[in-house]
């Protein structure tokens, strides 16, 4: 197999380059893990994991995650139109741009679910992205995701086309959602929606492809096939990757495309999924798999294991079982326990790189 570095360089990719990478992934039957990051610790550990696994990576910020990067101390009442999330996303993006090349990996920098009421967040990022583009020749973000699945499909595509046209001018890509991802994530609660909404119809996928392809081929579709955010007991989630296969065939025939897999699909709610469903989805054209809940658990597990291992030194500043006068600073130094969390994230992501077949693709 040809390697990615034969066609792309390390650093943050633009939309055209991301599309090139996705087509390469589809051809070579692998998908790229997408990790929701909330601070420089999670950003750095994600890039370190990708570097160690010799894989590209997708770093993405949610609306709430972006606000967390900006800091809880900012009074949201003083910032209208999601300004806190705009500031946090910009801050995180600058960090990724500065560091990605030093980790020697290609990074797709992305924003996650944005529904209709949160569009001012994306508006602010596009304005900043235009400024960044005209200064540097590249976009601040590789892509944005618009999740307008609560709207009817005509309204969904009308809004997506409007934003995609503006984003395309500054070399950005678009991810859009068809159908709904179940469960709850980052304040968006779809846990009580009708189960029929969890399964996208091939004719709707074709409609979206037709409308977006008029602008550019630099787009992906998060078509629902039973996806649910979070982790649940086995048997609770009924994934049907065959929907993706049916959609590929339907669009190929309707659009008279020789390629039997013209679509680039996104797998939302990848945490807790079994390897069979992951591999099937990749076979049917999934090139991006979102992982959030499993990474949250890995982060906590790292800290928890550190505490269990060193709790004798974490109850007071001076004095431990070895020496009652010995300082315990090196144990409660945040760099010590945060590093344990980072290592735990890296170990979990290594599993994801293996499951998605993206390991050693650089």
C-alpha positions as CSV (number, residue, x, y, z in Angstrom):
1,X,0.0,0.0,0.0
2,X,1.2,3.5,-0.8
3,X,1.8,5.6,2.3
4,X,0.1,8.9,3.2
5,X,3.3,10.9,3.3
6,X,3.7,10.2,-0.4
7,X,0.7,12.4,-1.1
8,X,0.4,14.7,2.0
9,X,2.7,16.6,4.5
10,X,2.5,16.8,8.3
11,X,0.4,19.6,9.8
12,X,-3.2,20.8,9.7
13,X,-4.8,19.9,6.4
14,X,-7.1,22.1,4.4
15,X,-10.4,20.8,3.0
16,X,-9.0,19.6,-0.4
17,X,-6.2,17.7,1.4
18,X,-8.7,16.1,3.8
19,X,-10.8,14.9,0.9
20,X,-7.6,13.5,-0.6
21,X,-6.9,11.7,2.6
22,X,-10.5,10.4,2.9
23,X,-10.4,9.0,-0.6
24,X,-7.1,7.3,0.1
25,X,-8.6,5.8,3.3
26,X,-11.7,4.6,1.5
27,X,-9.5,3.0,-1.2
28,X,-7.3,1.3,1.3
29,X,-10.1,0.3,3.7
30,X,-9.3,2.2,6.8
31,X,-11.0,5.0,8.8
32,X,-9.5,7.8,10.9
33,X,-10.4,8.2,14.6
34,X,-11.8,11.5,15.6
35,X,-11.3,12.6,19.1
36,X,-13.2,15.3,21.0
37,X,-10.6,17.4,22.8
38,X,-11.2,19.9,25.7
39,X,-7.8,21.2,26.6
40,X,-4.1,21.1,25.5
41,X,-3.6,17.9,27.6
42,X,-6.1,16.0,25.5
43,X,-4.9,17.6,22.3
44,X,-1.3,16.7,23.0
45,X,-2.0,13.1,24.1
46,X,-4.2,12.6,20.9
47,X,-1.4,13.8,18.7
48,X,1.2,11.8,20.6
49,X,-0.9,8.7,20.2
50,X,-1.3,9.3,16.4
51,X,2.5,9.8,16.1
52,X,3.3,6.6,18.0
53,X,0.8,4.6,15.9
54,X,2.0,6.2,12.7
55,X,-1.5,7.3,11.8
56,X,-3.3,10.5,10.8
57,X,-5.8,11.9,13.3
58,X,-8.9,14.1,13.5
59,X,-9.0,16.5,16.4
60,X,-12.4,18.1,17.0
61,X,-14.0,20.5,19.4
62,X,-17.7,20.5,20.4
63,X,-19.6,23.6,21.4
64,X,-19.2,22.8,25.1
65,X,-15.7,21.5,24.7
66,X,-14.7,24.8,23.1
67,X,-16.2,26.8,25.9
68,X,-14.3,24.6,28.4
69,X,-11.0,25.5,26.6
70,X,-11.8,29.1,27.0
71,X,-12.3,28.6,30.7
72,X,-15.2,28.3,33.1
73,X,-14.3,31.6,34.7
74,X,-15.7,33.6,31.7
75,X,-19.1,34.9,32.4
76,X,-21.3,33.7,29.5
77,X,-23.8,36.5,30.2
78,X,-21.2,38.9,28.9
79,X,-20.7,36.9,25.7
80,X,-23.6,36.7,23.3
81,X,-23.9,34.4,20.3
82,X,-21.6,31.7,21.8
83,X,-18.6,34.0,22.0
84,X,-17.0,31.8,24.7
85,X,-17.1,28.7,22.5
86,X,-15.7,30.8,19.6
87,X,-12.8,32.0,21.7
88,X,-12.1,28.5,23.0
89,X,-12.2,26.9,19.6
90,X,-9.8,29.5,18.2
91,X,-7.4,29.0,21.1
92,X,-7.4,25.2,20.6
93,X,-7.0,25.6,16.9
94,X,-3.9,27.8,17.3
95,X,-2.4,25.2,19.5
96,X,-2.9,22.5,17.0
97,X,-1.5,24.5,14.2
98,X,1.6,25.3,16.2
99,X,2.2,21.7,17.3
100,X,0.9,19.3,14.6
101,X,4.1,19.5,12.4
102,X,6.3,18.8,15.5
103,X,4.4,15.6,16.1
104,X,5.0,14.8,12.4
105,X,1.4,13.8,11.6
106,X,-1.3,15.1,9.3
107,X,-4.2,16.5,11.4
108,X,-7.8,17.2,10.3
109,X,-9.0,20.0,12.6
110,X,-12.7,19.9,12.9
111,X,-15.7,21.1,14.9
112,X,-18.4,18.6,16.0
113,X,-22.2,18.7,16.1
114,X,-23.6,22.2,15.6
115,X,-27.4,22.4,15.5
116,X,-29.4,25.3,14.1
117,X,-29.6,27.4,17.4
118,X,-25.8,27.1,17.7
119,X,-25.0,28.4,14.2
120,X,-23.6,31.7,15.5
121,X,-20.7,29.6,16.9
122,X,-19.8,28.5,13.3
123,X,-20.5,32.0,12.0
124,X,-17.8,33.4,14.3
125,X,-15.3,30.7,13.4
126,X,-15.8,31.3,9.7
127,X,-15.2,35.0,10.2
128,X,-12.0,34.2,12.0
129,X,-11.2,31.5,9.5
130,X,-11.4,34.0,6.7
131,X,-9.0,36.3,8.4
132,X,-6.6,33.4,9.1
133,X,-6.9,32.3,5.4
134,X,-6.0,35.6,3.9
135,X,-3.0,35.9,6.2
136,X,-1.6,32.4,5.9
137,X,-3.2,30.9,2.8
138,X,-4.8,28.1,4.7
139,X,-8.0,27.8,6.8
140,X,-8.0,27.9,10.6
141,X,-10.2,24.7,10.6
142,X,-10.1,21.9,8.1
143,X,-13.9,21.5,8.3
144,X,-17.0,22.1,10.3
145,X,-19.9,19.8,11.0
146,X,-23.5,21.0,10.7
147,X,-26.0,18.8,12.5
148,X,-29.4,20.0,11.2
149,X,-31.0,16.6,11.6
150,X,-33.8,18.1,13.6
151,X,-34.9,20.1,10.6
152,X,-36.6,18.6,7.5
153,X,-34.2,17.5,4.8
154,X,-34.9,20.5,2.5
155,X,-34.1,23.0,5.3
156,X,-31.1,20.9,6.3
157,X,-29.6,21.0,2.8
158,X,-30.6,24.6,2.2
159,X,-28.5,25.7,5.3
160,X,-25.7,23.3,4.6
161,X,-25.3,24.6,1.0
162,X,-25.2,28.2,2.2
163,X,-22.4,27.5,4.7
164,X,-20.6,25.1,2.4
165,X,-20.4,27.8,-0.3
166,X,-18.7,30.2,2.1
167,X,-16.4,27.5,3.5
168,X,-15.4,26.3,0.1
169,X,-14.0,29.7,-0.7
170,X,-11.4,29.3,2.0
171,X,-10.5,25.6,1.2
172,X,-12.7,24.1,3.9
173,X,-14.7,20.9,3.9
174,X,-18.1,20.2,5.3
175,X,-19.6,17.3,7.4
176,X,-23.4,17.1,7.5
177,X,-25.7,14.8,9.3
178,X,-28.7,12.8,7.9
179,X,-30.9,11.1,10.4
180,X,-30.2,11.5,14.1
181,X,-27.5,10.0,16.3
182,X,-29.2,8.8,19.5
183,X,-28.3,9.3,23.1
184,X,-27.0,12.5,24.6
185,X,-23.7,14.4,24.0
186,X,-22.6,17.9,25.0
187,X,-26.1,19.1,25.8
188,X,-27.8,17.7,22.7
189,X,-30.3,15.0,23.9
190,X,-31.7,12.6,21.3
191,X,-32.3,9.8,23.9
192,X,-36.1,9.9,23.4
193,X,-36.4,10.3,19.6
194,X,-38.3,7.7,17.5
195,X,-36.0,4.8,16.6
196,X,-37.0,5.3,12.9
197,X,-35.0,8.5,12.9
198,X,-31.8,6.5,13.7
199,X,-31.8,5.0,10.3
200,X,-31.2,7.1,7.2
201,X,-32.9,6.4,3.9
202,X,-30.7,5.9,0.8
203,X,-32.9,8.4,-1.2
204,X,-32.1,11.1,1.4
205,X,-28.4,10.3,1.1
206,X,-28.7,10.7,-2.7
207,X,-30.5,14.0,-2.3
208,X,-27.7,15.3,0.0
209,X,-25.0,14.1,-2.3
210,X,-26.6,15.7,-5.3
211,X,-27.0,19.1,-3.6
212,X,-23.6,19.3,-2.0
213,X,-21.7,17.9,-5.0
214,X,-22.8,20.9,-7.0
215,X,-20.5,23.0,-4.8
216,X,-17.5,20.7,-4.2
217,X,-16.7,17.0,-3.5
218,X,-15.0,18.0,-0.2
219,X,-17.8,16.9,2.0
220,X,-18.7,13.9,4.2
221,X,-22.1,12.6,5.3
222,X,-22.9,11.3,8.8
223,X,-25.7,9.0,7.8
224,X,-27.4,7.3,10.7
225,X,-27.5,3.6,10.8
226,X,-28.5,3.1,14.5
227,X,-25.7,5.2,16.0
228,X,-26.0,6.3,19.6
229,X,-23.7,8.5,21.6
230,X,-22.2,6.9,24.8
231,X,-21.6,3.3,25.9
232,X,-24.4,0.9,26.7
233,X,-24.8,-2.7,27.6
234,X,-24.5,-5.2,24.8
235,X,-27.7,-5.6,22.8
236,X,-29.0,-2.1,23.5
237,X,-27.8,-0.7,20.2
238,X,-28.9,-2.1,16.9
239,X,-26.4,-0.9,14.3
240,X,-27.2,-1.6,10.7
241,X,-24.1,-0.9,8.6
242,X,-25.9,-2.4,5.6
243,X,-27.7,1.0,5.3
244,X,-24.4,2.4,4.2
245,X,-23.9,-0.3,1.6
246,X,-27.4,0.3,0.2
247,X,-26.9,4.0,0.1
248,X,-23.6,3.6,-1.9
249,X,-25.3,1.4,-4.4
250,X,-28.4,3.7,-4.7
251,X,-26.3,6.9,-5.2
252,X,-23.9,5.2,-7.7
253,X,-26.9,4.1,-9.8
254,X,-28.9,7.3,-9.6
255,X,-25.9,9.5,-10.4
256,X,-24.5,7.1,-13.0
257,X,-21.1,7.0,-11.2
258,X,-18.7,4.1,-12.1
259,X,-17.3,4.1,-8.6
260,X,-19.5,1.7,-6.5
261,X,-18.6,3.7,-3.3
262,X,-18.9,7.4,-4.2
263,X,-19.8,8.4,-0.6
264,X,-17.5,9.2,2.3
265,X,-19.4,8.3,5.5
266,X,-18.8,9.3,9.1
267,X,-19.6,6.9,12.0
268,X,-20.9,8.8,15.0
269,X,-21.1,7.2,18.4
270,X,-18.1,4.9,17.8
271,X,-17.4,4.4,21.5
272,X,-18.3,0.9,22.7
273,X,-18.9,-0.4,19.2
274,X,-17.9,-4.0,18.5
275,X,-15.1,-4.7,16.0
276,X,-17.5,-6.4,13.5
277,X,-19.6,-3.3,13.1
278,X,-16.6,-1.1,12.8
279,X,-15.0,-3.3,10.1
280,X,-18.3,-3.5,8.2
281,X,-18.8,0.2,8.3
282,X,-15.3,0.8,6.9
283,X,-16.0,-1.8,4.2
284,X,-19.1,0.2,3.2
285,X,-17.3,3.6,3.0
286,X,-16.8,5.0,6.5
287,X,-13.6,7.0,6.7
288,X,-14.1,8.8,10.0
289,X,-15.1,7.3,13.3
290,X,-15.9,9.5,16.3
291,X,-14.7,8.4,19.7
292,X,-15.5,10.5,22.8
293,X,-17.0,8.5,25.6
294,X,-14.2,5.9,25.6
295,X,-11.6,8.6,25.7
296,X,-13.4,10.3,28.6
297,X,-13.3,7.0,30.5
298,X,-9.6,6.4,29.6
299,X,-8.8,9.9,30.9
300,X,-10.5,9.2,34.3
301,X,-9.1,5.7,34.5
302,X,-5.5,7.1,34.2
303,X,-6.1,9.4,37.1
304,X,-7.8,6.8,39.2
305,X,-5.1,4.2,38.7
306,X,-2.5,6.9,39.6
307,X,-4.3,7.6,42.8
308,X,-4.6,4.0,43.8
309,X,-0.9,3.4,43.2
310,X,0.2,6.5,45.1
311,X,-2.5,7.3,47.6
312,X,-0.1,7.1,50.6
313,X,1.6,10.2,49.2
314,X,-1.5,12.1,48.2
315,X,-3.2,12.8,51.6
316,X,-0.9,15.5,52.8
317,X,2.0,17.7,51.6
318,X,4.6,16.4,54.0
319,X,5.0,12.9,55.5
320,X,4.4,9.4,54.0
321,X,5.0,5.8,55.0
322,X,8.6,6.0,54.1
323,X,9.5,9.2,55.9
324,X,7.3,11.3,58.1
325,X,9.3,14.4,57.2
326,X,9.5,13.7,53.4
327,X,7.7,16.1,51.1
328,X,5.2,14.6,48.7
329,X,5.4,17.3,46.0
330,X,6.4,15.1,43.1
331,X,3.3,12.9,43.6
332,X,0.7,15.7,43.7
333,X,2.4,17.8,41.0
334,X,-0.3,18.0,38.3
335,X,2.2,17.0,35.7
336,X,2.5,13.6,37.4
337,X,-1.1,12.6,37.5
338,X,-2.1,14.4,34.2
339,X,0.6,12.4,32.5
340,X,-1.0,9.2,33.7
341,X,-4.2,10.4,32.1
342,X,-2.4,11.1,28.9
343,X,-0.8,7.7,28.8
344,X,-4.2,6.1,29.4
345,X,-5.6,8.1,26.5
346,X,-2.7,7.0,24.3
347,X,-3.2,3.3,25.2
348,X,-6.9,3.5,24.4
349,X,-6.3,5.3,21.1
350,X,-3.8,2.7,20.1
351,X,-6.7,0.2,20.2
352,X,-8.8,2.5,18.0
353,X,-6.0,2.8,15.4
354,X,-5.8,-0.9,15.2
355,X,-9.6,-1.4,15.0
356,X,-9.9,1.2,12.2
357,X,-6.9,-0.2,10.3
358,X,-5.2,3.2,10.3
359,X,-2.1,2.1,12.2
360,X,1.1,2.5,10.2
361,X,-0.5,4.2,7.2
362,X,1.9,7.2,7.2
